[in-house]
Amino acid sequence: DYADMVEQTPVQSHVVEYREPGAGRGQGRLIGACLTDQHADGLSMIYSFFDPEHEDRPGLGNFIIMDHILRARAAGLPYVYLGYWVRGSQRMAYKARFRPIERLSGNGWIRFEPELITA
């Protein structure tokens, strides 16, 4: 499944690792990662995950998004796609802080405000 999703695709995919600072020249403990696709117009954050026991876990999602914004800017790419956002999911709530947010409708992608969506 990994090979199909990452290695055997026309899209350039890579895993961005987030680690604590290491001692000396060694790498620090892995605390998060993001499978990221690079498209002609931006970076697409396909799947992110974090160490659930890490003391700074509540801020890691925001950190990873901000890091991807900086990576996109450095690469001259105008967009960062955050991946799926599920309304009502506490674990994904941090994504709603970033704007603009779009959803797929019958007429294509449209911008919306999450708080205006009803059940």
All heavy atoms as an XYZ file, in Angstrom:
955
protein
N       0.822     -1.194      0.000
C       0.000      0.000      0.000
C       0.869      1.263      0.000
O       0.548      2.226     -0.674
C      -0.937      0.006      1.193
C      -2.047     -1.035      1.070
O      -2.314     -1.501     -0.058
O      -2.642     -1.373      2.102
N       1.947      1.239      0.792
C       2.846      2.390      0.842
C       3.451      2.644     -0.534
O       3.485      3.781     -1.010
C       3.946      2.163      1.879
C       4.956      3.291      1.932
C       4.690      4.434      2.661
C       6.159      3.204      1.240
C       5.597      5.479      2.715
C       7.078      4.243      1.290
C       6.790      5.378      2.031
O       7.684      6.410      2.063
N       3.907      1.593     -1.198
C       4.524      1.748     -2.521
C       3.533      2.340     -3.503
O       3.880      3.221     -4.285
C       5.050      0.400     -3.021
N       2.283      1.883     -3.464
C       1.275      2.424     -4.372
C       1.005      3.898     -4.094
O       0.797      4.686     -5.009
C      -0.036      1.639     -4.255
C       0.052      0.268     -4.897
O       0.968      0.048     -5.711
O      -0.796     -0.578     -4.570
N       1.002      4.269     -2.816
C       0.661      5.635     -2.443
C       1.831      6.604     -2.606
O       1.636      7.772     -2.902
C       0.174      5.659     -0.991
C      -0.383      6.996     -0.566
S      -1.310      6.961      0.978
C      -0.110      6.384      2.150
N       3.063      6.142     -2.424
C       4.210      7.047     -2.393
C       5.188      6.820     -3.538
O       5.635      7.761     -4.177
C       4.945      6.925     -1.041
C       6.170      7.814     -1.013
C       4.013      7.266      0.103
N       5.540      5.581     -3.794
C       6.612      5.310     -4.740
C       6.143      5.149     -6.178
O       6.872      5.484     -7.103
C       7.369      4.059     -4.293
C       8.063      4.248     -2.951
C       8.674      2.969     -2.418
O       8.479      1.898     -3.034
O       9.345      3.039     -1.373
N       4.967      4.620     -6.395
C       4.488      4.338     -7.749
C       3.397      5.323     -8.144
O       2.259      4.947     -8.428
C       3.986      2.898     -7.826
C       5.072      1.901     -7.511
C       4.545      0.481     -7.389
O       3.400      0.189     -7.667
N       5.418     -0.414     -6.974
N       3.755      6.584     -8.174
C       2.807      7.642     -8.483
C       3.503      8.703     -9.325
O       4.712      8.910     -9.167
C       2.240      8.254     -7.183
O       1.409      9.372     -7.517
C       3.336      8.716     -6.256
N       2.781      9.392    -10.199
C       3.406     10.460    -10.975
C       3.672     11.718    -10.154
O       4.388     12.602    -10.581
C       2.383     10.739    -12.083
C       1.078     10.304    -11.506
C       1.390      9.149    -10.602
N       3.131     11.776     -8.949
C       3.315     12.935     -8.077
C       4.560     12.720     -7.223
O       4.820     11.616     -6.755
C       2.074     13.110     -7.155
C       2.268     14.270     -6.202
C       0.818     13.286     -7.978
N       5.319     13.776     -7.016
C       6.502     13.691     -6.151
C       6.032     13.688     -4.704
O       5.463     14.665     -4.215
C       7.431     14.867     -6.405
C       8.671     14.836     -5.551
C       9.556     16.050     -5.768
O       9.360     16.843     -6.668
N      10.542     16.198     -4.916
N       6.245     12.574     -4.011
C       5.841     12.429     -2.614
C       7.068     12.255     -1.736
O       8.063     11.672     -2.158
C       4.940     11.203     -2.430
O       3.765     11.329     -3.180
N       6.972     12.744     -0.515
C       8.051     12.531      0.450
C       7.478     12.592      1.865
O       6.388     13.097      2.084
C       9.196     13.521      0.258
C       8.777     14.957      0.277
N       8.213     15.599     -0.787
C       8.837     15.869      1.257
C       7.947     16.849     -0.479
N       8.309     17.036      0.760
N       8.231     12.051      2.795
C       7.849     12.079      4.198
C       8.715     13.124      4.889
O       9.939     13.073      4.817
C       8.029     10.698      4.865
C       7.724     10.777      6.355
C       7.154      9.657      4.183
N       8.063     14.090      5.532
C       8.763     15.106      6.305
C       8.719     14.660      7.759
O       7.639     14.443      8.308
C       8.099     16.494      6.150
C       8.849     17.542      6.968
C       8.031     16.895      4.678
N       9.890     14.475      8.362
C       9.973     14.032      9.754
C      10.178     15.236     10.668
O      10.877     16.188     10.316
C      11.138     13.070      9.950
C      10.981     11.762      9.233
C      12.132     10.809      9.506
O      13.153     11.213     10.122
O      12.015      9.639      9.094
N       9.580     15.142     11.848
C       9.748     16.159     12.882
C      10.331     15.468     14.106
O       9.755     14.513     14.619
C       8.409     16.837     13.189
C       7.909     17.576     11.981
C       7.081     16.947     11.055
C       8.320     18.878     11.725
C       6.661     17.615      9.917
C       7.908     19.551     10.586
C       7.074     18.913      9.683
O       6.670     19.575      8.549
N      11.508     15.940     14.524
C      12.248     15.306     15.613
C      12.636     16.338     16.661
O      12.806     17.512     16.351
C      13.513     14.641     15.069
C      13.240     13.509     14.120
C      14.545     12.891     13.597
N      14.265     11.709     12.817
C      14.134     10.491     13.316
N      14.272     10.296     14.611
N      13.866      9.461     12.540
N      12.793     15.849     17.867
C      13.373     16.684     18.910
C      14.843     16.894     18.576
O      15.437     16.076     17.869
C      13.240     15.985     20.266
C      11.820     15.871     20.737
C      11.717     15.166     22.071
O      12.587     14.325     22.386
O      10.758     15.458     22.800
N      15.437     17.966     19.088
C      16.873     18.150     18.849
C      17.652     16.960     19.399
O      17.351     16.453     20.484
C      17.208     19.428     19.615
C      15.901     20.139     19.766
C      14.852     19.063     19.848
N      18.635     16.504     18.640
C      19.458     15.376     19.067
C      20.686     15.837     19.825
O      21.113     16.989     19.714
N      21.241     14.939     20.573
C      22.490     15.226     21.282
C      23.649     15.060     20.311
O      23.734     14.063     19.598
C      22.649     14.270     22.469
N      24.525     16.041     20.255
C      25.673     15.960     19.347
C      25.217     15.926     17.901
O      24.440     16.741     17.465
N      25.656     14.912     17.150
C      25.319     14.795     15.737
C      24.153     13.847     15.498
O      23.702     13.679     14.386
C      26.525     14.319     14.955
C      27.678     15.277     15.032
C      28.809     14.775     14.224
N      29.203     15.822     13.311
C      30.067     15.667     12.345
N      30.624     14.503     12.148
N      30.379     16.660     11.569
N      23.675     13.188     16.544
C      22.597     12.217     16.391
C      21.241     12.869     16.188
O      21.031     14.034     16.528
N      20.331     12.118     15.611
C      18.971     12.600     15.435
C      18.207     12.432     16.731
O      18.376     11.451     17.446
C      18.260     11.815     14.333
C      18.792     12.079     12.957
C      17.952     11.367     11.913
O      17.293     10.381     12.174
N      17.975     11.886     10.701
N      17.333     13.375     17.008
C      16.500     13.291     18.186
C      15.315     12.364     17.966
O      15.095     11.840     16.868
N      14.542     12.197     19.014
C      13.375     11.313     18.984
C      12.350     11.812     17.967
O      12.027     13.000     17.911
C      12.756     11.263     20.378
C      11.524     10.390     20.468
C      11.065     10.233     21.899
N      10.632     11.482     22.480
C       9.415     11.687     22.991
N       8.536     10.733     23.014
N       9.113     12.856     23.506
N      11.826     10.894     17.155
C      10.785     11.209     16.180
C       9.491     11.495     16.927
O       9.032     10.680     17.726
C      10.588     10.036     15.220
C       9.524     10.208     14.140
C       9.941     11.293     13.148
C       9.310      8.882     13.407
N       8.903     12.685     16.682
C       7.663     13.044     17.369
C       6.504     13.287     16.412
O       5.367     13.414     16.832
C       7.854     14.267     18.281
C       8.334     15.481     17.486
C       8.804     13.932     19.419
C       8.364     16.767     18.285
N       6.785     13.355     15.114
C       5.727     13.550     14.140
C       6.254     13.380     12.733
O       7.465     13.377     12.505
N       5.331     13.225     11.798
C       5.711     13.098     10.390
C       4.520     13.494      9.529
O       3.376     13.497      9.984
C       6.143     11.670     10.074
N       4.809     13.821      8.287
C       3.753     14.187      7.344
C       4.116     13.651      5.959
O       5.180     13.962      5.428
C       3.580     15.698      7.283
S       2.198     16.216      6.239
N       3.226     12.847      5.406
C       3.351     12.411      4.022
C       2.863     13.566      3.163
O       1.722     14.022      3.313
C       2.516     11.154      3.769
C       2.471     10.653      2.332
C       3.869     10.301      1.831
C       1.550      9.452      2.226
N       3.738     14.076      2.301
C       3.461     15.297      1.544
C       3.675     15.067      0.056
O       4.690     14.506     -0.345
C       4.400     16.425      2.023
O       4.243     16.598      3.429
C       4.109     17.733      1.311
N       2.709     15.513     -0.740
C       2.842     15.503     -2.195
C       3.170     16.910     -2.665
O       2.619     17.884     -2.142
C       1.534     15.073     -2.877
C       1.233     13.599     -2.751
O       2.121     12.832     -2.316
O       0.102     13.205     -3.088
N       4.052     17.005     -3.652
C       4.336     18.307     -4.254
C       3.676     18.356     -5.616
O       3.916     17.505     -6.471
C       5.834     18.565     -4.386
C       6.106     19.950     -4.955
C       7.546     20.369     -4.852
O       8.299     19.852     -4.042
N       7.929     21.333     -5.674
N       2.832     19.367     -5.799
C       2.153     19.601     -7.069
C       2.717     20.872     -7.695
O       3.516     21.582     -7.073
C       0.645     19.751     -6.837
C       0.017     18.525     -6.262
N      -0.456     17.498     -7.032
C      -0.204     18.145     -4.978
C      -0.944     16.547     -6.266
N      -0.797     16.910     -5.008
N       2.293     21.186     -8.887
C       2.792     22.374     -9.571
C       2.420     23.657     -8.833
O       3.148     24.649     -8.910
C       2.236     22.428    -10.998
N       1.311     23.658     -8.092
C       0.861     24.874     -7.423
C       0.939     24.830     -5.903
O       0.540     25.769     -5.237
C      -0.564     25.221     -7.840
C      -1.586     24.204     -7.363
O      -1.196     23.100     -6.933
O      -2.791     24.510     -7.416
N       1.438     23.730     -5.316
C       1.513     23.719     -3.871
C       1.895     22.380     -3.280
O       2.128     21.404     -3.995
N       1.949     22.374     -1.954
C       2.207     21.161     -1.199
C       0.885     20.630     -0.667
O       0.056     21.395     -0.176
C       3.145     21.444     -0.021
C       4.531     21.962     -0.369
C       5.323     22.252      0.899
C       5.278     20.967     -1.251
N       0.702     19.339     -0.747
C      -0.512     18.698     -0.261
C      -0.146     17.774      0.890
O       0.587     16.799      0.715
C      -1.188     17.914     -1.387
O      -2.383     17.327     -0.926
N      -0.659     18.094      2.066
C      -0.381     17.314      3.267
C      -1.344     16.135      3.285
O      -2.481     16.251      3.717
C      -0.536     18.194      4.505
C       0.444     19.356      4.511
S       0.138     20.559      5.818
C       0.418     19.551      7.259
N      -0.880     14.989      2.799
C      -1.731     13.817      2.637
C      -2.104     13.202      3.979
O      -3.259     12.890      4.242
C      -1.041     12.759      1.747
C      -0.675     13.362      0.391
C      -1.895     11.526      1.598
C      -1.833     13.912     -0.388
N      -1.130     13.018      4.836
C      -1.405     12.379      6.121
C      -0.347     12.801      7.127
O       0.846     12.699      6.851
C      -1.394     10.851      5.971
C      -1.853     10.128      7.211
C      -3.198     10.074      7.553
C      -0.940      9.520      8.060
C      -3.622      9.427      8.701
C      -1.350      8.866      9.204
C      -2.691      8.827      9.520
O      -3.112      8.185     10.662
N      -0.783     13.304      8.268
C       0.127     13.700      9.340
C      -0.148     12.837     10.562
O      -1.288     12.447     10.814
C      -0.104     15.161      9.744
O       0.123     16.023      8.669
N       0.909     12.576     11.322
C       0.711     11.872     12.576
C       1.751     12.334     13.581
O       2.797     12.854     13.213
C       0.756     10.348     12.395
C       1.977      9.837     11.702
C       3.083      9.420     12.419
C       2.017      9.770     10.313
C       4.219      8.936     11.776
C       3.142      9.286      9.659
C       4.249      8.869     10.397
N       1.405     12.179     14.873
C       2.233     12.686     15.952
C       2.336     11.640     17.047
O       1.487     10.766     17.174
C       1.628     13.942     16.593
C       0.838     14.817     15.677
C      -0.540     14.746     15.654
C       1.465     15.719     14.846
C      -1.275     15.553     14.825
C       0.732     16.535     14.012
C      -0.650     16.454     14.005
N       3.338     11.803     17.895
C       3.488     10.974     19.076
C       2.391     11.384     20.066
O       2.397     12.506     20.570
C       4.874     11.199     19.684
C       5.110     10.448     20.976
O       4.164      9.833     21.514
O       6.254     10.483     21.455
N       1.423     10.510     20.372
C       0.308     10.896     21.238
C       0.722     11.150     22.685
O      -0.018     11.778     23.430
C      -0.652      9.700     21.146
C       0.208      8.555     20.762
C       1.317      9.122     19.916
N       1.901     10.691     23.075
C       2.372     10.873     24.449
C       3.267     12.103     24.612
O       3.663     12.424     25.725
C       3.142      9.622     24.909
C       2.341      8.340     24.825
C       1.076      8.385     25.676
O       1.142      8.908     26.809
O       0.031      7.917     25.193
N       3.580     12.794     23.521
C       4.495     13.933     23.608
C       3.828     15.095     24.335
O       2.677     15.420     24.070
C       4.946     14.360     22.203
C       6.136     15.243     22.227
N       6.046     16.605     22.388
C       7.458     14.962     22.128
C       7.257     17.123     22.369
N       8.130     16.146     22.218
N       4.581     15.719     25.224
C       4.019     16.792     26.053
C       3.588     18.019     25.240
O       2.716     18.771     25.655
C       5.014     17.196     27.149
C       6.371     17.659     26.661
C       7.358     16.518     26.367
O       7.008     15.331     26.524
O       8.486     16.833     25.956
N       4.173     18.240     24.069
C       3.806     19.376     23.224
C       2.867     18.975     22.095
O       2.682     19.725     21.145
C       5.062     20.031     22.626
C       5.909     20.706     23.682
O       5.330     21.195     24.673
O       7.140     20.743     23.524
N       2.258     17.807     22.179
C       1.406     17.307     21.111
C       0.311     18.283     20.680
O       0.065     18.428     19.491
C       0.780     15.971     21.493
C       0.027     15.367     20.311
C      -1.005     14.355     20.754
N      -1.701     13.739     19.670
C      -2.511     14.339     18.823
N      -2.704     15.631     18.887
N      -3.134     13.685     17.873
N      -0.365     19.007     21.594
C      -1.430     19.900     21.136
C      -0.983     20.959     20.128
O      -1.782     21.444     19.353
C      -1.934     20.549     22.424
C      -1.622     19.548     23.483
C      -0.303     18.939     23.051
N       0.293     21.315     20.104
C       0.767     22.314     19.161
C       1.447     21.756     17.927
O       1.812     22.511     17.022
N       1.626     20.448     17.849
C       2.389     19.877     16.731
C       1.669     20.037     15.393
O       2.308     20.271     14.370
C       2.711     18.407     16.992
C       3.786     18.155     18.042
C       3.913     16.662     18.332
C       5.115     18.719     17.606
N       0.357     19.898     15.365
C      -0.374     20.066     14.107
C      -0.181     21.454     13.531
O       0.089     21.619     12.338
N      -0.320     22.474     14.377
C      -0.098     23.849     13.933
C       1.336     24.037     13.456
O       1.582     24.694     12.439
C      -0.390     24.835     15.069
C      -1.857     24.923     15.370
O      -2.686     24.963     14.476
N      -2.181     24.950     16.646
N       2.291     23.477     14.192
C       3.695     23.594     13.818
C       3.946     22.982     12.444
O       4.633     23.568     11.609
C       4.588     22.931     14.873
C       6.042     23.014     14.528
C       6.772     24.149     14.822
C       6.680     21.956     13.887
C       8.118     24.234     14.489
C       8.026     22.033     13.546
C       8.744     23.179     13.845
N       3.399     21.813     12.196
C       3.612     21.132     10.917
C       2.994     21.938      9.774
O       3.591     22.072      8.702
C       3.077     19.692     10.974
C       3.967     18.845     11.904
C       2.996     19.062      9.588
C       3.441     17.454     12.191
N       1.819     22.512      9.989
C       1.204     23.355      8.952
C       2.085     24.579      8.685
O       2.363     24.911      7.524
C      -0.217     23.779      9.340
C      -1.159     22.566      9.302
C      -0.730     24.884      8.406
C      -2.540     22.833      9.858
N       2.522     25.248      9.740
C       3.363     26.437      9.547
C       4.665     26.074      8.836
O       5.134     26.812      7.968
C       3.645     27.108     10.891
C       2.400     27.665     11.580
S       1.524     28.893     10.584
C       2.708     30.208     10.552
N       5.247     24.936      9.187
C       6.459     24.488      8.508
C       6.192     24.252      7.023
O       6.999     24.627      6.173
C       6.987     23.208      9.163
C       8.230     22.696      8.463
O       9.253     23.422      8.467
O       8.181     21.581      7.899
N       5.053     23.673      6.686
C       4.733     23.450      5.279
C       4.478     24.762      4.537
O       4.806     24.883      3.355
C       3.538     22.495      5.136
C       3.933     21.059      5.183
N       4.401     20.452      6.333
C       3.970     20.110      4.207
C       4.693     19.197      6.065
N       4.451     18.960      4.786
N       3.911     25.748      5.217
C       3.749     27.070      4.598
C       5.121     27.646      4.265
O       5.332     28.172      3.157
C       2.942     28.011      5.519
C       1.485     27.537      5.591
C       3.031     29.460      5.032
C       0.661     28.228      6.667
N       6.067     27.539      5.177
C       7.428     28.029      4.910
C       8.099     27.237      3.795
O       8.796     27.814      2.947
C       8.272     27.972      6.187
C       7.846     28.914      7.308
C       8.668     28.660      8.563
C       7.959     30.368      6.870
N       7.901     25.923      3.768
C       8.475     25.093      2.702
C       7.894     25.480      1.340
O       8.613     25.558      0.344
C       8.213     23.615      2.979
C       9.018     23.040      4.113
C       8.542     21.624      4.475
N       9.276     21.100      5.601
C      10.390     20.387      5.502
N      10.883     20.087      4.313
N      11.007     19.964      6.575
N       6.583     25.701      1.293
C       5.937     26.102      0.034
C       6.472     27.456     -0.431
O       6.792     27.635     -1.606
C       4.419     26.144      0.197
N       6.576     28.382      0.485
C       7.086     29.713      0.143
C       8.509     29.618     -0.403
O       8.845     30.235     -1.414
C       7.043     30.619      1.360
C       7.551     32.033      1.049
C       7.489     32.926      2.249
N       6.096     33.200      2.563
C       5.680     33.668      3.727
N       6.545     33.904      4.696
N       4.417     33.907      3.927
N       9.357     28.831      0.256
C      10.750     28.672     -0.190
C      10.832     28.036     -1.574
O      11.754     28.321     -2.341
C      11.539     27.840      0.824
N       9.856     27.181     -1.902
C       9.835     26.521     -3.212
C       9.086     27.347     -4.261
O       8.965     26.920     -5.408
C       9.187     25.137     -3.082
N       8.582     28.524     -3.880
C       7.841     29.375     -4.814
C       6.451     28.838     -5.129
O       5.903     29.136     -6.187
N       5.875     28.078     -4.221
C       4.547     27.491     -4.425
C       3.506     28.303     -3.662
O       3.689     28.601     -2.482
C       4.534     26.034     -3.952
C       5.539     25.115     -4.638
C       5.595     23.762     -3.936
C       5.174     24.946     -6.116
N       2.384     28.649     -4.303
C       1.407     29.533     -3.650
C       0.459     28.869     -2.654
O      -0.184     29.565     -1.873
C       0.622     30.102     -4.832
C       0.710     29.063     -5.889
C       2.072     28.426     -5.714
N       0.342     27.544     -2.654
C      -0.678     26.910     -1.819
C      -0.123     25.787     -0.959
O       0.844     25.120     -1.334
C      -1.797     26.323     -2.683
C      -2.530     27.355     -3.495
C      -2.311     27.458     -4.865
C      -3.429     28.235     -2.904
C      -2.972     28.415     -5.626
C      -4.092     29.194     -3.656
C      -3.860     29.273     -5.005
O      -4.516     30.218     -5.752
N      -0.804     25.584      0.180
C      -0.610     24.412      1.029
C      -1.986     23.828      1.254
O      -2.887     24.511      1.748
C       0.049     24.758      2.382
C       0.091     23.537      3.291
C       1.446     25.315      2.170
N      -2.151     22.589      0.856
C      -3.413     21.885      1.038
C      -3.296     21.052      2.309
O      -2.392     20.234      2.437
C      -3.706     21.004     -0.170
C      -3.741     21.788     -1.459
C      -2.640     21.840     -2.310
C      -4.876     22.517     -1.809
C      -2.655     22.590     -3.477
C      -4.902     23.270     -2.980
C      -3.797     23.302     -3.807
O      -3.825     24.041     -4.965
N      -4.206     21.277      3.256
C      -4.094     20.654      4.570
C      -4.634     19.237      4.630
O      -4.495     18.577      5.645
C      -4.823     21.501      5.618
C      -4.375     22.956      5.734
C      -5.104     23.627      6.888
C      -2.878     23.057      5.889
N      -5.232     18.768      3.587
C      -5.814     17.434      3.613
C      -7.207     17.473      4.210
O      -7.800     18.524      4.415
N      -7.713     16.313      4.507
C      -9.076     16.218      5.018
C      -9.253     16.953      6.337
O      -8.372     16.961      7.186
C      -9.473     14.758      5.233
C      -9.698     14.005      3.953
C      -8.814     13.015      3.569
C     -10.776     14.297      3.141
C      -9.008     12.310      2.394
C     -10.978     13.606      1.960
C     -10.094     12.615      1.597
O     -10.294     11.937      0.442
N     -10.426     17.556      6.485
C     -10.854     18.154      7.733
C     -12.256     17.619      7.986
O     -13.116     17.673      7.098
C     -10.871     19.674      7.628
C     -11.522     20.350      8.799
C     -11.008     20.476     10.054
C     -12.801     20.974      8.828
N     -11.888     21.143     10.862
C     -13.009     21.467     10.130
C     -13.801     21.174      7.889
C     -14.155     22.141     10.508
C     -14.947     21.835      8.259
C     -15.112     22.317      9.566
N     -12.484     17.068      9.160
C     -13.785     16.510      9.506
C     -14.417     17.399     10.560
O     -13.881     17.532     11.669
C     -13.650     15.059     10.024
C     -14.999     14.515     10.444
C     -13.001     14.175      8.963
N     -15.527     18.029     10.188
C     -16.237     18.903     11.118
C     -16.624     18.110     12.366
O     -17.090     16.989     12.277
C     -17.488     19.468     10.458
C     -18.235     20.435     11.316
C     -19.354     21.110     10.548
N     -19.968     20.235      9.571
C     -21.210     19.756      9.684
N     -21.942     20.059     10.721
N     -21.703     18.987      8.746
N     -16.373     18.687     13.535
C     -16.707     18.028     14.788
C     -15.586     17.179     15.363
O     -15.666     16.754     16.512
N     -14.539     16.927     14.586
C     -13.416     16.136     15.083
C     -12.500     17.028     15.914
O     -11.910     17.980     15.390
C     -12.624     15.530     13.919
O     -11.406     14.997     14.389
N     -12.387     16.731     17.197
C     -11.513     17.516     18.070
C     -10.059     17.443     17.620
O      -9.321     18.417     17.712
C     -11.643     17.026     19.513
C     -12.976     17.370     20.136
C     -13.204     18.871     20.225
O     -12.294     19.646     20.480
N     -14.429     19.290     19.964
N      -9.646     16.293     17.119
C      -8.243     16.135     16.696
C      -7.915     16.919     15.438
O      -6.757     17.180     15.156
C      -7.923     14.667     16.490
C      -7.913     13.936     17.808
C      -7.372     12.571     17.646
N      -7.254     11.965     18.956
C      -6.458     10.984     19.237
N      -5.704     10.465     18.293
N      -6.408     10.493     20.440
N      -8.921     17.271     14.657
C      -8.680     18.038     13.429
C      -9.080     19.504     13.562
O      -8.960     20.260     12.610
C      -9.458     17.413     12.266
C      -8.973     16.068     11.855
S      -9.882     15.556     10.391
C      -8.985     14.099      9.947
N      -9.551     19.918     14.727
C     -10.060     21.279     14.913
C      -9.017     22.343     14.576
O      -9.370     23.420     14.088
C     -10.568     21.453     16.339
N      -7.735     22.053     14.805
C      -6.687     23.037     14.536
C      -6.660     23.462     13.073
O      -6.275     24.585     12.750
C      -5.315     22.503     14.977
C      -4.792     21.359     14.148
C      -3.943     21.595     13.074
C      -5.157     20.039     14.429
C      -3.463     20.546     12.308
C      -4.680     18.997     13.674
C      -3.840     19.249     12.613
O      -3.377     18.213     11.857
N      -7.076     22.604     12.157
C      -7.031     22.940     10.727
C      -7.983     24.075     10.380
O      -7.734     24.848      9.452
C      -7.380     21.710      9.887
C      -6.320     20.642      9.906
C      -6.708     19.506      8.982
C      -5.650     18.436      8.929
N      -5.963     17.415      7.921
N      -9.089     24.201     11.117
C     -10.085     25.231     10.825
C      -9.569     26.634     11.135
O     -10.193     27.616     10.734
C     -11.372     24.953     11.602
N      -8.428     26.758     11.803
C      -7.847     28.072     12.095
C      -7.173     28.696     10.881
O      -6.858     29.882     10.882
C      -6.819     27.937     13.218
C      -7.406     27.527     14.518
C      -6.327     27.521     15.603
N      -6.846     26.833     16.760
C      -6.284     25.765     17.306
N      -5.159     25.291     16.826
N      -6.824     25.186     18.348
N      -6.924     27.906      9.859
C      -6.211     28.383      8.681
C      -7.214     28.692      7.573
O      -8.150     27.931      7.335
C      -5.179     27.339      8.231
C      -4.099     27.126      9.255
C      -4.253     26.195     10.272
C      -2.940     27.886      9.217
C      -3.265     26.013     11.235
C      -1.958     27.713     10.180
C      -2.120     26.776     11.186
N      -7.019     29.807      6.905
C      -7.931     30.245      5.857
C      -7.165     30.515      4.574
O      -6.004     30.848      4.632
C      -8.653     31.543      6.279
C      -9.527     31.412      7.508
C     -10.756     30.580      7.193
N     -11.797     30.694      8.180
C     -11.901     29.960      9.276
N     -10.994     29.072      9.546
N     -12.901     30.105     10.098
N      -7.785     30.435      3.431
C      -9.182     30.057      3.239
C      -9.365     28.547      3.320
O      -8.429     27.784      3.135
C      -9.495     30.554      1.830
C      -8.190     30.480      1.111
C      -7.137     30.791      2.154
N     -10.589     28.124      3.605
C     -10.961     26.717      3.600
C     -11.910     26.507      2.431
O     -12.795     27.324      2.176
C     -11.640     26.306      4.923
C     -10.630     26.404      6.068
C     -12.222     24.906      4.831
C     -11.206     26.052      7.419
N     -11.694     25.423      1.719
C     -12.554     25.088      0.584
C     -13.120     23.694      0.759
O     -12.530     22.854      1.432
C     -11.759     25.143     -0.721
C     -11.228     26.510     -1.055
C     -10.458     26.537     -2.362
O      -9.959     25.483     -2.790
O     -10.351     27.620     -2.947
N     -14.261     23.458      0.141
C     -14.856     22.121      0.104
C     -15.313     21.842     -1.320
O     -15.578     22.763     -2.097
C     -16.008     21.990      1.082
C     -17.198     22.816      0.677
C     -18.331     22.595      1.611
N     -19.399     23.514      1.221
C     -20.550     23.556      1.784
N     -20.838     22.739      2.760
N     -21.460     24.406      1.379
N     -15.393     20.570     -1.627
C     -15.808     20.160     -2.963
C     -17.326     20.122     -3.016
O     -17.974     19.471     -2.202
C     -15.225     18.787     -3.303
C     -15.434     18.301     -4.732
C     -14.833     19.272     -5.740
C     -14.826     16.916     -4.900
N     -17.886     20.843     -3.982
C     -19.332     20.861     -4.185
C     -19.629     20.323     -5.578
O     -18.713     19.974     -6.331
C     -19.869     22.291     -4.045
O     -19.508     23.058     -5.190
N     -20.874     20.267     -5.930
C     -21.266     19.839     -7.272
C     -20.749     20.773     -8.359
O     -20.654     20.396     -9.518
N     -20.390     21.993     -7.977
C     -19.875     22.993     -8.925
C     -18.372     23.190     -8.797
O     -17.842     24.178     -9.264
C     -20.582     24.337     -8.714
C     -22.052     24.253     -9.002
O     -22.467     23.576     -9.934
N     -22.855     24.914     -8.187
N     -17.697     22.267     -8.136
C     -16.250     22.380     -7.950
C     -15.921     22.852     -6.553
O     -16.747     22.837     -5.644
N     -14.694     23.308     -6.354
C     -14.230     23.740     -5.040
C     -14.752     25.128     -4.737
O     -14.666     26.034     -5.567
C     -12.708     23.745     -5.002
C     -12.136     22.367     -5.025
C     -11.675     21.691     -6.115
C     -11.999     21.481     -3.916
N     -11.260     20.442     -5.741
C     -11.442     20.283     -4.391
C     -12.291     21.585     -2.561
C     -11.180     19.204     -3.570
C     -12.025     20.520     -1.737
C     -11.473     19.338     -2.247
N     -15.309     25.303     -3.536
C     -15.827     26.603     -3.104
C     -15.290     26.927     -1.715
O     -15.075     26.037     -0.903
C     -17.375     26.643     -3.087
C     -17.934     25.575     -2.155
C     -17.935     26.509     -4.484
C     -19.418     25.704     -1.882
N     -15.076     28.212     -1.452
C     -14.643     28.651     -0.127
C     -15.848     28.678      0.798
O     -16.967     28.948      0.368
C     -14.015     30.034     -0.193
C     -12.678     30.012     -0.866
C     -12.001     31.358     -0.829
N     -10.719     31.246     -1.508
C      -9.832     32.196     -1.540
N     -10.054     33.339     -0.928
N      -8.698     32.025     -2.183
N     -15.589     28.414      2.081
C     -16.667     28.471      3.067
C     -16.088     28.754      4.439
O     -14.887     28.642      4.653
C     -17.475     27.171      3.068
C     -16.785     26.018      3.744
C     -17.156     25.597      5.010
C     -15.749     25.329      3.109
C     -16.512     24.542      5.631
C     -15.122     24.267      3.729
C     -15.494     23.874      4.996
N     -16.945     29.143      5.346
C     -16.587     29.341      6.749
C     -17.127     28.152      7.523
O     -18.332     27.934      7.532
C     -17.182     30.655      7.275
C     -16.556     31.883      6.663
C     -15.086     32.041      7.015
O     -14.701     31.695      8.153
O     -14.314     32.478      6.152
N     -16.270     27.380      8.199
C     -16.714     26.175      8.893
C     -17.849     26.395      9.868
O     -18.743     25.580      9.978
C     -15.469     25.678      9.623
C     -14.346     26.302      8.913
C     -14.838     27.584      8.325
N     -17.868     27.527     10.576
C     -18.901     27.755     11.574
C     -20.286     27.962     10.944
O     -21.286     27.902     11.628
C     -18.540     28.916     12.508
C     -18.166     30.212     11.813
C     -16.700     30.279     11.411
O     -15.924     29.313     11.634
O     -16.313     31.290     10.837
N     -20.350     28.183      9.633
C     -21.623     28.365      8.955
C     -22.253     27.052      8.477
O     -23.394     27.029      8.086
C     -21.448     29.306      7.744
C     -20.920     30.704      8.067
C     -20.753     31.500      6.784
C     -21.833     31.413      9.040
N     -21.490     25.979      8.535
C     -21.995     24.681      8.092
C     -22.859     24.073      9.186
O     -22.499     24.063     10.354
C     -20.824     23.726      7.760
C     -20.007     24.296      6.604
C     -21.312     22.345      7.434
C     -20.778     24.485      5.323
N     -24.024     23.579      8.810
C     -24.917     22.934      9.775
C     -24.899     21.427      9.549
O     -24.539     20.961      8.476
C     -26.355     23.467      9.641
O     -26.798     23.221      8.311
C     -26.420     24.941      9.961
N     -25.311     20.690     10.560
C     -25.300     19.223     10.492
C     -26.226     18.692      9.492
O     -26.745     18.726      8.628
C     -25.648     18.613     11.822
